Amino acid sequence: MKEWLEALGHSTNDINGLNIIHVAGTKGKGSTCAFTRSFLHAHGLRTGFPKRIGLYTGPDLQSIRERIQIDNQPITEDLFTRYFFEVWERLSPPDTLDVAGDNKKTRQPRYLQLLALLAFHTFIRERVQAAIFETHHGGEYDATNVISQPVVTAITSLGMDHIAQLGPTIDDIAWHKSGIFKPGVPTFSAPQDLGPVEVMRRRAEEKNVPLKFVSINEKLPENKKVLAAPVQRINCSLALEVARCFLQARAPECVIDDDLVRKGVENFIWPGRFEIIQDDNIDRSETKKCRVLIFSHYSEERDGITLVEELARGLLENDAQPDKVIFTTYDERKDGTKRIDKTLKVPETPFPDVRTAYATRWEQLDPKPGLYVEPTIEDALALARDIAVEKEGLDVLVTGSLHLVGGALSLLRP
């Protein structure tokens, strides 16, 4: 990564000059980054610093440009195109001949490495005053870990993800994630299990890193929809500590008071995560008594049946039992057109079998809802709209995978 950045004309000092916040973890990375951005943006509107805030995150839901944002917006198509080809052309020189006269291929970055390089290049060219970088998978060997001197780092809640690369144990995963720790740079973490806590403390001691575990901030605003889920209060609390640390380092005369916290929470935007969309074809009544769940999931890392079990139990225990459950695929449209998704892996088990297995398990746990199987996300939404007409309005929960959510958003907000 360092050699590629140098080929782009960017030095280590250029990277450090972005004033970077580096975030790793398993769950809640994106939300934590978005909350951090929202707090810094609110502060920038009040004081003038930071004026421009870059955010590099993933995955994208509808457009690849979502991964590289400035001031709460994906970069424009013109900017993306211009900077992409600047990066591509500089890192794709003509093949050369080695001493034996054979054709010598130049090593080029892989997909996520290229996106990270594009983000660094864009933020430097656009002169952002703060940049928030989310790691891809791990930390220690992640492409984003070329960052040598961030202002502050953070670790969100850890779980069993990317086991083949980071595992096999949660302690191994904690070791990899804490690879973003840098000597003398403050680090904040969400609450963790005992094993990961011990690993992170050892890593912090080895690197002379001040490490603080953050609990839920009891002063966060109440009655805010974006904080209704307890996990979001954890992510928000972590982000608030990170934002405060950042400002203490770069603008020590500035403070984040209660009013700024409120504005940051109110202006929080993170599409597809705990997001509520009003659809006139579905929301036809103020008495939305009928509930519909649209579900799809495939992952090499997580067992879909287990997820179905946890979801069914959780909805039952919280008196949110669906009246209808629609199982679908990641296929977006009936005509077969789809978004390009480099991160999507096709399941070895055909989707019809996966959907049938999910429906069978759901019926065993909760036999009351009507169960449906649809071939595409478009078909699932069409069925939900038909049910809405019959029931005069309903609530729909779309969950199971960001691939599903992204497809639904593309259909609801084309």
KAKA-V559843 format. One record per residue. N is the residue number from 1. BURIAL is + if it has 9 or more other C-alpha atoms within 8 Angstrom, else -. Layout:
N BURIAL
N BURIAL
This chain:
1 -
2 -
3 -
4 +
5 +
6 +
7 +
8 +
9 -
10 +
11 -
12 -
13 -
14 +
15 +
16 +
17 -
18 +
19 +
20 +
21 +
22 +
23 +
24 +
25 +
26 +
27 -
28 +
29 +
30 +
31 +
32 +
33 +
34 +
35 +
36 +
37 +
38 +
39 +
40 +
41 +
42 +
43 +
44 +
45 +
46 -
47 -
48 -
49 +
50 +
51 +
52 +
53 +
54 +
55 +
56 +
57 +
58 +
59 -
60 +
61 +
62 +
63 -
64 -
65 +
66 +
67 +
68 +
69 +
70 +
71 -
72 -
73 -
74 +
75 +
76 -
77 -
78 -
79 -
80 +
81 -
82 -
83 +
84 +
85 -
86 -
87 +
88 -
89 -
90 +
91 +
92 -
93 -
94 -
95 -
96 -
97 +
98 -
99 -
100 -
101 -
102 -
103 -
104 -
105 -
106 -
107 -
108 -
109 -
110 -
111 -
112 +
113 +
114 +
115 -
116 +
117 +
118 +
119 +
120 +
121 +
122 +
123 +
124 +
125 -
126 -
127 -
128 +
129 +
130 +
131 +
132 +
133 +
134 +
135 +
136 +
137 -
138 +
139 +
140 +
141 -
142 +
143 +
144 +
145 +
146 -
147 -
148 -
149 -
150 +
151 +
152 +
153 +
154 +
155 +
156 +
157 +
158 +
159 -
160 +
161 +
162 +
163 +
164 -
165 -
166 +
167 +
168 -
169 -
170 +
171 +
172 +
173 +
174 +
175 +
176 +
177 +
178 +
179 +
180 +
181 +
182 +
183 -
184 -
185 +
186 +
187 +
188 +
189 +
190 +
191 -
192 +
193 -
194 -
195 -
196 +
197 +
198 -
199 +
200 +
201 +
202 -
203 +
204 +
205 -
206 -
207 +
208 -
209 +
210 +
211 +
212 -
213 -
214 +
215 +
216 -
217 -
218 -
219 -
220 +
221 -
222 -
223 -
224 +
225 -
226 +
227 +
228 +
229 -
230 -
231 -
232 +
233 +
234 +
235 +
236 +
237 +
238 +
239 +
240 +
241 +
242 +
243 +
244 +
245 +
246 +
247 +
248 +
249 -
250 -
251 +
252 -
253 -
254 -
255 -
256 +
257 -
258 -
259 -
260 +
261 +
262 +
263 +
264 +
265 +
266 -
267 -
268 +
269 -
270 +
271 -
272 +
273 -
274 -
275 -
276 -
277 -
278 -
279 -
280 -
281 -
282 +
283 +
284 +
285 -
286 -
287 -
288 +
289 -
290 +
291 +
292 +
293 +
294 +
295 +
296 +
297 +
298 +
299 -
300 -
301 -
302 -
303 +
304 +
305 +
306 -
307 +
308 +
309 +
310 -
311 -
312 +
313 +
314 -
315 +
316 +
317 -
318 -
319 -
320 -
321 +
322 +
323 +
324 +
325 +
326 +
327 +
328 +
329 +
330 +
331 +
332 +
333 +
334 -
335 -
336 -
337 -
338 -
339 -
340 -
341 -
342 -
343 -
344 -
345 -
346 -
347 -
348 -
349 -
350 -
351 -
352 -
353 -
354 +
355 +
356 +
357 +
358 +
359 +
360 -
361 +
362 +
363 +
364 -
365 +
366 -
367 -
368 -
369 +
370 -
371 +
372 +
373 +
374 +
375 +
376 +
377 +
378 +
379 +
380 +
381 +
382 -
383 -
384 +
385 +
386 -
387 +
388 +
389 +
390 -
391 -
392 +
393 +
394 +
395 +
396 +
397 -
398 +
399 +
400 +
401 +
402 +
403 +
404 +
405 +
406 +
407 +
408 +
409 +
410 +
411 -
412 -
413 -
414 -
